[in-house]
Amino acid sequence: MRRVRPRPLPIETYFDERPASLDNTTRDLAFALGSFGITRVQEWITRGHGGPRQRGLRSDIVTLCVCPQMLPCKRPSAAWCAREHGVSRQYAYRLQQEFSRELADYIRFRGQRFQRLRE
């Protein structure tokens, strides 16, 4: 049996160094905002009735809005998500609109030119 050895990294490579461009407060704020956005998205995915099936549909809707290239199809849309999960196109489209209304202020969507700021 052959043992796989880890490859050595280049000498100048360090993963534990802090970025020089971010000070502590900016870094902490960036992490807080990122975790807040992830928490809001996870709450939206787990909301609703239907158990794991509903969560799968909502997860695909989030992927469609945020990074559609991650879906395994050529032209991702709410109709595609509806076909995959066995629900009506109108229901999937309404879920997509609900997600956009609730979280558009916190997440940058595809095709959105400027980030809207919550006041």
LONUMAR-872051 format. One line per field, with one value per atom (N, C-alpha, C, CB): residue number from 0; residue in one letter; atom name; z, x, y. Coordinates in nm, 2 decimals, decimal comma. Each point is the difference from the previous one (the first is absolute). Glycine has a CB too. Layout:
// residues N
n	NUM|...
res	A|...
atom	CA|...
c3	Z|...
c1	X|...
c2	Y|...
This chain:
// residues 119
n	0|0|0|0|1|1|1|1|2|2|2|2|3|3|3|3|4|4|4|4|5|5|5|5|6|6|6|6|7|7|7|7|8|8|8|8|9|9|9|9|10|10|10|10|11|11|11|11|12|12|12|12|13|13|13|13|14|14|14|14|15|15|15|15|16|16|16|16|17|17|17|17|18|18|18|18|19|19|19|19|20|20|20|20|21|21|21|21|22|22|22|22|23|23|23|23|24|24|24|24|25|25|25|25|26|26|26|26|27|27|27|27|28|28|28|28|29|29|29|29|30|30|30|30|31|31|31|31|32|32|32|32|33|33|33|33|34|34|34|34|35|35|35|35|36|36|36|36|37|37|37|37|38|38|38|38|39|39|39|39|40|40|40|40|41|41|41|41|42|42|42|42|43|43|43|43|44|44|44|44|45|45|45|45|46|46|46|46|47|47|47|47|48|48|48|48|49|49|49|49|50|50|50|50|51|51|51|51|52|52|52|52|53|53|53|53|54|54|54|54|55|55|55|55|56|56|56|56|57|57|57|57|58|58|58|58|59|59|59|59|60|60|60|60|61|61|61|61|62|62|62|62|63|63|63|63|64|64|64|64|65|65|65|65|66|66|66|66|67|67|67|67|68|68|68|68|69|69|69|69|70|70|70|70|71|71|71|71|72|72|72|72|73|73|73|73|74|74|74|74|75|75|75|75|76|76|76|76|77|77|77|77|78|78|78|78|79|79|79|79|80|80|80|80|81|81|81|81|82|82|82|82|83|83|83|83|84|84|84|84|85|85|85|85|86|86|86|86|87|87|87|87|88|88|88|88|89|89|89|89|90|90|90|90|91|91|91|91|92|92|92|92|93|93|93|93|94|94|94|94|95|95|95|95|96|96|96|96|97|97|97|97|98|98|98|98|99|99|99|99|100|100|100|100|101|101|101|101|102|102|102|102|103|103|103|103|104|104|104|104|105|105|105|105|106|106|106|106|107|107|107|107|108|108|108|108|109|109|109|109|110|110|110|110|111|111|111|111|112|112|112|112|113|113|113|113|114|114|114|114|115|115|115|115|116|116|116|116|117|117|117|117|118|118|118|118
res	M|M|M|M|R|R|R|R|R|R|R|R|V|V|V|V|R|R|R|R|P|P|P|P|R|R|R|R|P|P|P|P|L|L|L|L|P|P|P|P|I|I|I|I|E|E|E|E|T|T|T|T|Y|Y|Y|Y|F|F|F|F|D|D|D|D|E|E|E|E|R|R|R|R|P|P|P|P|A|A|A|A|S|S|S|S|L|L|L|L|D|D|D|D|N|N|N|N|T|T|T|T|T|T|T|T|R|R|R|R|D|D|D|D|L|L|L|L|A|A|A|A|F|F|F|F|A|A|A|A|L|L|L|L|G|G|G|G|S|S|S|S|F|F|F|F|G|G|G|G|I|I|I|I|T|T|T|T|R|R|R|R|V|V|V|V|Q|Q|Q|Q|E|E|E|E|W|W|W|W|I|I|I|I|T|T|T|T|R|R|R|R|G|G|G|G|H|H|H|H|G|G|G|G|G|G|G|G|P|P|P|P|R|R|R|R|Q|Q|Q|Q|R|R|R|R|G|G|G|G|L|L|L|L|R|R|R|R|S|S|S|S|D|D|D|D|I|I|I|I|V|V|V|V|T|T|T|T|L|L|L|L|C|C|C|C|V|V|V|V|C|C|C|C|P|P|P|P|Q|Q|Q|Q|M|M|M|M|L|L|L|L|P|P|P|P|C|C|C|C|K|K|K|K|R|R|R|R|P|P|P|P|S|S|S|S|A|A|A|A|A|A|A|A|W|W|W|W|C|C|C|C|A|A|A|A|R|R|R|R|E|E|E|E|H|H|H|H|G|G|G|G|V|V|V|V|S|S|S|S|R|R|R|R|Q|Q|Q|Q|Y|Y|Y|Y|A|A|A|A|Y|Y|Y|Y|R|R|R|R|L|L|L|L|Q|Q|Q|Q|Q|Q|Q|Q|E|E|E|E|F|F|F|F|S|S|S|S|R|R|R|R|E|E|E|E|L|L|L|L|A|A|A|A|D|D|D|D|Y|Y|Y|Y|I|I|I|I|R|R|R|R|F|F|F|F|R|R|R|R|G|G|G|G|Q|Q|Q|Q|R|R|R|R|F|F|F|F|Q|Q|Q|Q|R|R|R|R|L|L|L|L|R|R|R|R|E|E|E|E
atom	N|CA|C|CB|N|CA|C|CB|N|CA|C|CB|N|CA|C|CB|N|CA|C|CB|N|CA|C|CB|N|CA|C|CB|N|CA|C|CB|N|CA|C|CB|N|CA|C|CB|N|CA|C|CB|N|CA|C|CB|N|CA|C|CB|N|CA|C|CB|N|CA|C|CB|N|CA|C|CB|N|CA|C|CB|N|CA|C|CB|N|CA|C|CB|N|CA|C|CB|N|CA|C|CB|N|CA|C|CB|N|CA|C|CB|N|CA|C|CB|N|CA|C|CB|N|CA|C|CB|N|CA|C|CB|N|CA|C|CB|N|CA|C|CB|N|CA|C|CB|N|CA|C|CB|N|CA|C|CB|N|CA|C|CB|N|CA|C|CB|N|CA|C|CB|N|CA|C|CB|N|CA|C|CB|N|CA|C|CB|N|CA|C|CB|N|CA|C|CB|N|CA|C|CB|N|CA|C|CB|N|CA|C|CB|N|CA|C|CB|N|CA|C|CB|N|CA|C|CB|N|CA|C|CB|N|CA|C|CB|N|CA|C|CB|N|CA|C|CB|N|CA|C|CB|N|CA|C|CB|N|CA|C|CB|N|CA|C|CB|N|CA|C|CB|N|CA|C|CB|N|CA|C|CB|N|CA|C|CB|N|CA|C|CB|N|CA|C|CB|N|CA|C|CB|N|CA|C|CB|N|CA|C|CB|N|CA|C|CB|N|CA|C|CB|N|CA|C|CB|N|CA|C|CB|N|CA|C|CB|N|CA|C|CB|N|CA|C|CB|N|CA|C|CB|N|CA|C|CB|N|CA|C|CB|N|CA|C|CB|N|CA|C|CB|N|CA|C|CB|N|CA|C|CB|N|CA|C|CB|N|CA|C|CB|N|CA|C|CB|N|CA|C|CB|N|CA|C|CB|N|CA|C|CB|N|CA|C|CB|N|CA|C|CB|N|CA|C|CB|N|CA|C|CB|N|CA|C|CB|N|CA|C|CB|N|CA|C|CB|N|CA|C|CB|N|CA|C|CB|N|CA|C|CB|N|CA|C|CB|N|CA|C|CB|N|CA|C|CB|N|CA|C|CB|N|CA|C|CB|N|CA|C|CB|N|CA|C|CB|N|CA|C|CB|N|CA|C|CB|N|CA|C|CB|N|CA|C|CB|N|CA|C|CB|N|CA|C|CB|N|CA|C|CB|N|CA|C|CB|N|CA|C|CB|N|CA|C|CB|N|CA|C|CB|N|CA|C|CB|N|CA|C|CB|N|CA|C|CB|N|CA|C|CB|N|CA|C|CB|N|CA|C|CB|N|CA|C|CB|N|CA|C|CB
c3	0,00|0,00|0,00|0,12|-0,21|-0,02|0,09|-0,23|0,30|0,08|-0,07|0,21|-0,20|-0,07|0,10|-0,14|0,10|0,08|-0,03|0,02|0,07|-0,03|-0,07|0,20|-0,30|-0,07|0,08|-0,22|0,21|0,08|-0,08|0,09|-0,01|-0,06|-0,03|0,12|-0,21|-0,02|0,13|-0,24|0,25|0,12|0,04|-0,06|-0,03|0,03|0,03|-0,15|0,16|0,02|0,15|-0,23|0,28|0,13|0,00|0,09|-0,02|0,00|0,13|-0,14|0,24|0,13|0,01|0,10|-0,20|0,00|-0,03|-0,07|0,15|-0,03|-0,12|0,25|-0,32|-0,12|0,05|-0,13|0,06|0,04|-0,03|-0,04|-0,05|-0,04|0,10|-0,24|0,32|0,09|0,14|-0,15|0,22|0,14|0,08|-0,03|0,16|0,07|0,00|0,15|-0,14|0,00|-0,14|0,18|-0,29|-0,13|-0,02|-0,09|0,13|-0,02|0,08|-0,04|0,17|0,08|-0,06|0,20|-0,25|-0,06|-0,13|0,09|-0,17|-0,12|0,04|-0,12|0,22|0,05|0,05|0,05|0,03|0,06|-0,11|0,20|-0,30|-0,11|-0,08|-0,01|-0,02|-0,07|0,07|-0,10|0,23|0,08|0,01|0,13|-0,12|0,01|-0,13|0,15|-0,27|-0,12|-0,02|-0,10|0,14|0,00|0,09|-0,06|0,18|0,09|-0,05|0,19|-0,25|-0,06|-0,12|0,06|-0,14|-0,11|0,06|-0,16|0,25|0,06|0,07|0,03|0,03|0,06|-0,10|0,19|-0,31|-0,10|-0,07|-0,04|0,03|-0,06|0,09|-0,11|0,24|0,09|0,04|0,09|-0,14|0,03|-0,09|0,06|-0,02|-0,08|0,04|-0,19|0,12|0,03|-0,11|0,12|-0,09|-0,10|0,03|-0,16|0,26|0,04|-0,10|0,12|-0,14|-0,08|-0,15|0,16|-0,20|-0,14|-0,02|-0,02|0,11|-0,01|0,02|0,09|0,00|0,01|-0,12|0,24|-0,31|-0,12|-0,11|0,05|-0,06|-0,10|0,04|-0,05|0,17|0,05|-0,02|0,16|-0,14|-0,02|-0,15|0,20|-0,28|-0,15|-0,04|-0,04|0,10|-0,03|0,04|0,03|0,09|0,04|-0,09|0,24|-0,28|-0,10|-0,13|0,11|-0,15|-0,13|0,01|-0,04|0,16|0,01|0,02|0,10|-0,03|0,04|-0,10|0,24|-0,27|-0,10|-0,09|0,16|-0,26|-0,08|-0,08|-0,02|0,00|-0,07|0,08|-0,11|0,24|0,08|-0,02|0,16|-0,23|-0,02|-0,12|0,10|-0,10|-0,11|-0,12|0,17|-0,23|-0,12|-0,09|0,12|-0,24|-0,09|0,02|-0,17|0,19|0,02|0,13|-0,25|0,37|0,12|0,01|0,11|-0,05|0,02|0,11|-0,24|0,28|0,11|-0,06|0,10|-0,23|-0,06|0,01|-0,16|0,14|0,01|0,14|-0,18|0,28|0,14|0,03|0,07|-0,13|0,03|-0,06|-0,01|-0,11|-0,06|0,08|-0,23|0,28|0,08|0,13|-0,10|0,15|0,14|-0,01|0,10|-0,22|-0,02|0,06|0,01|-0,03|0,04|-0,12|0,24|-0,22|-0,12|-0,02|0,05|-0,18|-0,03|0,08|-0,23|0,24|0,08|0,14|-0,15|0,21|0,14|0,01|0,05|-0,14|0,01|-0,03|-0,08|-0,02|-0,03|0,12|-0,24|0,31|0,12|0,11|-0,05|0,07|0,09|-0,03|0,04|-0,17|-0,05|0,03|-0,18|0,16|0,02|0,15|-0,20|0,28|0,15|0,05|0,02|-0,07|0,04|-0,04|-0,02|-0,10|-0,05|0,08|-0,23|0,27|0,08|0,14|-0,13|0,19|0,14|0,01|0,05|-0,15|0,02|-0,10|0,10|-0,19|-0,10|0,06|-0,16|0,27|0,07|0,06|0,04|-0,02|0,06|-0,09|0,20|-0,32|-0,08|-0,14|0,13|-0,20|-0,14|-0,09|0,06|-0,14|-0,09|-0,14|0,13|-0,21|-0,14|-0,08|0,01|-0,08|-0,07|0,07|-0,14|0,27|0,09|-0,01|0,15|-0,20|-0,02|0,13|-0,22|0,31|0,12|0,12|-0,11|0,22|0,12|0,07|0,02|0,00|0,08|0,15|-0,18|0,24|0,15|0,08|-0,05|0,15|0,09|0,09|0,00|0,02|0,09|0,13|-0,19
c1	0,08|-0,08|0,09|-0,19|0,16|0,08|-0,05|0,06|0,02|-0,05|0,02|0,07|-0,18|0,01|0,05|-0,20|0,31|0,06|-0,05|0,20|-0,21|-0,04|0,11|-0,15|0,11|0,10|0,04|-0,09|0,22|0,04|-0,04|0,20|-0,24|-0,04|0,12|-0,22|0,21|0,11|0,04|-0,08|0,20|0,05|-0,07|0,22|-0,26|-0,07|-0,15|0,16|-0,21|-0,14|-0,03|-0,02|-0,07|-0,05|-0,15|0,23|-0,30|-0,15|-0,04|-0,02|0,10|-0,04|0,02|0,04|0,02|0,02|-0,13|0,24|-0,25|-0,12|0,03|-0,06|-0,04|0,02|0,04|-0,17|0,27|0,05|-0,10|0,23|-0,32|-0,09|-0,12|0,07|-0,10|-0,11|0,05|-0,14|0,08|0,03|-0,10|0,10|-0,09|-0,08|-0,15|0,19|-0,22|-0,15|-0,06|0,04|0,03|-0,06|-0,01|0,11|-0,02|-0,01|-0,11|0,24|-0,26|-0,10|-0,14|0,15|-0,16|-0,12|-0,04|0,04|0,06|-0,02|-0,05|0,18|-0,12|-0,04|-0,14|0,23|-0,27|-0,13|-0,10|0,10|-0,08|-0,09|-0,02|0,06|0,05|-0,01|-0,08|0,22|-0,19|-0,08|-0,14|0,21|-0,24|-0,14|-0,08|0,07|0,00|-0,06|-0,03|0,11|-0,01|-0,01|-0,11|0,24|-0,25|-0,11|-0,13|0,15|-0,17|-0,13|-0,04|0,05|0,05|-0,03|-0,04|0,16|-0,09|-0,03|-0,14|0,24|-0,27|-0,14|-0,10|0,09|-0,07|-0,10|-0,01|0,05|0,06|-0,01|-0,08|0,22|-0,20|-0,07|-0,14|0,22|-0,26|-0,14|-0,09|0,08|-0,21|-0,10|-0,03|0,07|-0,17|-0,05|0,05|-0,21|0,21|0,04|0,13|-0,12|0,19|0,12|0,11|-0,15|0,22|0,12|-0,02|0,09|-0,21|-0,03|-0,01|-0,12|0,05|-0,01|0,14|-0,24|0,32|0,13|0,09|-0,02|0,00|0,08|-0,04|0,02|-0,15|-0,05|0,05|-0,20|0,19|0,04|0,15|-0,19|0,27|0,14|0,03|0,04|-0,11|0,03|-0,04|-0,04|-0,07|-0,04|0,11|-0,24|0,30|0,11|0,12|-0,07|0,10|0,11|-0,03|0,06|-0,18|-0,05|0,02|-0,16|0,13|0,01|0,15|-0,23|0,31|0,13|0,11|-0,07|0,07|0,10|-0,06|0,19|-0,27|-0,07|0,09|-0,18|0,31|0,09|0,02|0,11|-0,14|0,02|-0,11|0,12|-0,23|-0,11|0,04|-0,17|0,13|0,04|-0,09|0,10|-0,11|-0,08|0,06|-0,21|0,16|0,06|-0,06|0,04|-0,17|-0,07|-0,08|-0,02|0,08|-0,07|-0,11|0,21|-0,32|-0,12|-0,08|0,00|-0,10|-0,10|-0,08|-0,01|-0,02|-0,07|0,08|-0,11|0,24|0,09|-0,01|0,15|-0,14|0,00|-0,14|0,16|-0,27|-0,13|-0,01|-0,10|0,16|-0,01|0,08|-0,02|0,14|0,08|-0,06|0,20|-0,28|-0,06|-0,15|0,17|-0,23|-0,14|-0,10|0,09|-0,06|-0,10|-0,03|0,08|-0,18|-0,04|0,10|-0,24|0,24|0,10|-0,04|0,04|-0,17|-0,04|0,04|-0,20|0,20|0,04|0,15|-0,18|0,26|0,15|0,03|0,04|-0,12|0,03|-0,04|-0,05|-0,06|-0,04|0,11|-0,24|0,30|0,10|0,13|-0,09|0,12|0,11|-0,02|0,05|-0,18|-0,03|0,01|-0,15|0,10|0,00|0,15|-0,22|0,30|0,14|0,07|0,01|-0,04|0,05|-0,04|0,01|-0,14|-0,05|0,06|-0,22|0,23|0,05|0,15|-0,19|0,27|0,14|0,08|-0,03|-0,03|0,07|0,08|-0,18|0,15|0,08|0,13|-0,22|0,23|0,11|0,10|-0,14|0,09|0,07|0,01|-0,07|0,18|0,01|-0,05|0,20|-0,30|-0,06|0,07|-0,22|0,20|0,05|-0,07|0,04|0,04|-0,06|-0,02|-0,10|0,12|-0,02|0,12|-0,15|0,14|0,12|0,06|-0,10|0,02|0,05|-0,07|0,04|0,04|-0,06|-0,09|0,21|-0,33|-0,09|0,04|-0,19|0,18|0,04|-0,13|0,23|-0,24|-0,11|0,02|-0,04|-0,07|0,01|-0,05|-0,02
c2	-0,12|0,12|0,12|-0,12|0,21|0,12|0,12|-0,08|0,14|0,11|0,14|-0,14|0,22|0,13|0,10|-0,06|0,13|0,10|0,14|-0,15|0,24|0,14|0,07|0,00|0,08|0,08|0,12|-0,08|0,11|0,13|0,12|-0,12|0,22|0,13|0,09|-0,02|0,11|0,09|0,08|0,03|0,01|0,06|0,12|-0,09|0,18|0,12|-0,01|0,11|-0,23|-0,02|-0,02|-0,11|0,20|0,00|0,02|0,08|-0,16|0,01|0,07|-0,20|0,21|0,06|0,15|-0,22|0,28|0,14|0,08|-0,04|0,15|0,08|0,09|0,00|0,04|0,09|0,13|-0,12|0,18|0,13|0,11|-0,08|0,06|0,11|0,01|-0,03|-0,07|0,01|0,02|-0,14|0,23|0,01|-0,09|0,24|-0,25|-0,09|0,04|-0,04|0,17|0,03|-0,02|0,17|-0,14|-0,03|-0,15|0,21|-0,28|-0,15|-0,06|-0,01|0,06|-0,05|0,04|0,02|0,10|0,05|-0,09|0,23|-0,26|-0,08|-0,14|0,13|-0,19|-0,13|0,00|-0,06|0,17|0,01|0,02|0,10|-0,02|0,02|-0,13|0,24|-0,31|-0,12|-0,11|0,06|-0,07|-0,10|0,04|-0,06|0,19|0,04|-0,04|0,19|-0,17|-0,03|-0,15|0,20|-0,28|-0,15|-0,04|-0,02|0,08|-0,04|0,03|0,04|0,08|0,04|-0,10|0,24|-0,28|-0,09|-0,14|0,13|-0,18|-0,13|0,00|-0,04|0,15|0,02|-0,01|0,13|-0,06|0,00|-0,14|0,24|-0,31|-0,14|-0,09|0,04|-0,03|-0,10|0,05|-0,06|0,17|0,05|-0,08|0,23|-0,23|-0,06|-0,15|0,15|-0,20|-0,13|-0,10|0,09|-0,22|-0,09|-0,08|0,15|-0,11|-0,08|0,01|-0,15|0,04|0,00|0,04|-0,17|0,13|0,03|0,15|-0,22|0,29|0,15|0,06|-0,01|-0,04|0,06|-0,01|-0,05|-0,07|-0,02|0,10|-0,24|0,27|0,10|0,14|-0,14|0,17|0,14|0,01|0,01|-0,11|0,00|0,02|-0,15|0,09|0,02|0,14|-0,25|0,31|0,13|0,10|-0,06|0,04|0,08|-0,01|-0,03|-0,09|-0,02|0,07|-0,22|0,21|0,07|0,15|-0,18|0,24|0,14|0,05|0,00|-0,07|0,04|-0,04|-0,01|-0,12|-0,05|-0,11|0,06|-0,02|-0,10|-0,09|0,16|-0,13|-0,09|-0,13|0,20|-0,20|-0,12|-0,11|0,15|-0,11|-0,10|-0,08|0,16|-0,29|-0,09|0,01|-0,15|0,26|0,02|0,11|-0,08|0,09|0,10|0,14|-0,18|0,18|0,13|-0,01|0,04|-0,01|0,00|0,10|-0,09|0,05|0,08|-0,05|0,07|0,00|-0,04|-0,12|0,23|-0,23|-0,11|-0,13|0,16|-0,15|-0,12|-0,06|0,09|0,00|-0,04|-0,07|0,19|-0,13|-0,06|-0,14|0,23|-0,25|-0,13|-0,10|0,10|-0,06|-0,09|-0,04|0,11|-0,03|-0,03|-0,03|0,15|-0,16|-0,04|0,10|-0,23|0,36|0,10|0,09|0,00|0,08|0,09|0,11|-0,05|0,09|0,11|0,13|-0,10|0,12|0,12|0,00|0,02|-0,14|-0,01|0,03|-0,17|0,11|0,03|0,14|-0,23|0,29|0,15|0,08|-0,04|0,01|0,08|-0,02|-0,03|-0,09|-0,01|0,08|-0,23|0,24|0,08|0,14|-0,17|0,22|0,14|0,03|0,00|-0,09|0,01|0,01|-0,12|0,04|0,00|0,13|-0,25|0,30|0,12|0,12|-0,10|0,10|0,11|0,01|-0,02|-0,10|0,00|0,02|-0,16|0,11|0,00|0,07|-0,21|0,29|0,07|0,11|-0,05|0,10|0,11|-0,05|0,12|-0,25|-0,06|-0,08|-0,01|-0,03|-0,09|0,06|-0,20|0,19|0,05|-0,11|0,16|-0,13|-0,09|0,01|0,00|-0,09|0,00|0,11|-0,25|0,33|0,11|0,13|-0,17|0,17|0,12|0,09|-0,13|0,25|0,08|0,06|0,06|-0,01|0,05|-0,06|0,22|-0,24|-0,06|0,11|-0,15|0,11|0,09|-0,01|-0,03|0,14|0,00|0,01|0,10|-0,18|0,01|0,12|-0,25|0,33|0,12|-0,03|0,15
